[in-house]
Amino acid sequence: MKERKITLTEKEIPEKWYNIVADMPNKPLPPLDPGTKEPIGPEALAPLFPEELILQEVSGEKWIDIPDEVRNIYSIWRPTPLYRAYNFEKALDTTVKIYYKYEGVSPVGSHKPNTAVPQAYYNKKAGTKKITTETGAGQWGSALAFACNHFGIELDVYMVRISYDQKPYRKSMMNTWGANVFSSPTNLTDAGRSILAADPDSTGSLGIAISEAVEMAATKPDVKYALGSVLNHVLTHQTVLGQEAVVQMEKAGDFPDIIVAPFGGGSNFAGISFPFLRYNLKEGKKVRAIAAEPTSCPKLTRGQFRYDFGDTIGMTPLFPMYTLGHTFVPAPIHAGGLRYHGAGVLVSQLLHDNLIEAQAVDQIESFEAGIIFAKSEGIIPAPEANHGIAVVIREAEIAKEEGINKTILFNLCGHGHFDMSAYEDYFAGKLHRHVLSDEEIDAAVSKLDTPVIE
Ligand SMILES: *Cc1c(COP(=O)(O)O)cnc(C)c1O
């Protein structure tokens, strides 16, 4: 029998997270105060995050210890399996070797608890009684609900109203783990009340939900806020999955030429790619790492590298990142996790320095790819992950034309069991190829008056 599944033992769960900042040729630029345009210090983040997470956010240390208590909870689902996709290769009629790391085996069905657990842990240590957060489709909210339940921290989730109404099962998951879930905009915050006064029927947005969660945390000392992507410490936590993959690829006797992952804010992409990019930066390897974003929210391939707010209302510091502008509202495509206007600072700097690549995929191509994968490998991917699978197929075709044997590794960051309505819409022909015009992109970006980075 050919070896399909490359597994590790619990003892092989990594003991440290990898912080790529230590190896980056150009270090990330500091966030700026939106008023003075001066760099902000770590203390500016203290109302929102516990000290240990702030230290990780600004750390230049290459390795950060994973606390035993966190590894202990990781062991509920980690190490996750790495598969050789023999059947998918056959379906594509390719000579390329394809591997995937499967993060859908976590209790919430995605990579998100890799950071939710340490975030809840450091909050518990700092005496946090309650955490607030936002969630769109519910992946992040359910991961943090799982983690906060473990540490006995109360959790308030502001869930975008349209998802609250349309995706009731993610809400039920959060409730099962004991979280309070509010349909945002609420009348509990100034931000929510002001939106409802202007538009009582507002369906909400991620930007509004962030403003509500931040407002609730910023004003109370024992209430903190947590974010599921974008920030440096979040990306660093996710390297636990890529480090496992490095060892698993070694066991398979292989090393990837190309790594692919879907891209929302950059956390699962960083998780799979940073531990391999370390070999590029330090040992002269030439792995290509490709981020797969949707054509309806193409910040990496068509956005600008400049300072911008992390949220829609403009409450955060200014971050140096690829962005479409913080007021940009992406079309309501089904890959909710990829509808973010900006990108993490670390991945943005790496892209600017040509150390990683990006490609945009429309939702029809992505669902076509996901269905080929589901039919051959059996696992039904999250709609976000389908974008990565589409890029894998593109690269396999290029390798075939060039007659070159290659090894591709991709991150299957989650399963799609709570997203079957998206597959239904695809089968019913209700999804469309959505590509933004240059005018639409210009209109979004031209609203910014923040510094462009050369
Ligand atoms: C949140 C999420 C994403 C996008 O976020 P990243 O930080 O870019 O990883 C992608 N896929 C799934 C399944 C998600 O839950």
The ligand as a Tripos MOL2 file, in Angstrom:
@<TRIPOS>MOLECULE
LIG
   15    15     1     0     0
SMALL
NO_CHARGES

@<TRIPOS>ATOM
      1 C1        -10.6620   32.7170    8.6100 C.3       1 LIG1
      2 C2        -10.4590   31.7520    7.5170 C.ar      1 LIG1
      3 C3         -9.6920   32.0720    6.3780 C.ar      1 LIG1
      4 C4         -9.0570   33.4060    6.1340 C.3       1 LIG1
      5 O1         -8.2320   33.9000    7.1260 O.3       1 LIG1
      6 P1         -6.6320   33.8220    7.0680 P.3       1 LIG1
      7 O2         -6.2290   34.6200    8.2580 O.co2     1 LIG1
      8 O3         -6.1830   34.4610    5.7890 O.co2     1 LIG1
      9 O4         -6.2530   32.4080    7.1580 O.co2     1 LIG1
     10 C5         -9.5310   31.1040    5.4040 C.ar      1 LIG1
     11 N1        -10.0940   29.8980    5.5260 N.ar      1 LIG1
     12 C6        -10.8230   29.5450    6.6130 C.ar      1 LIG1
     13 C7        -11.4090   28.1720    6.6740 C.3       1 LIG1
     14 C8        -11.0400   30.4570    7.6370 C.ar      1 LIG1
     15 O5        -11.7570   30.1150    8.7090 O.3       1 LIG1
@<TRIPOS>BOND
     1     1     2 1
     2     2     3 ar
     3     2    14 ar
     4     3     4 1
     5     3    10 ar
     6     4     5 1
     7     5     6 1
     8     6     7 2
     9     6     8 1
    10     6     9 1
    11    10    11 ar
    12    11    12 ar
    13    12    13 1
    14    12    14 ar
    15    14    15 1
@<TRIPOS>SUBSTRUCTURE
     1 LIG1         1 GROUP 0 **** ****
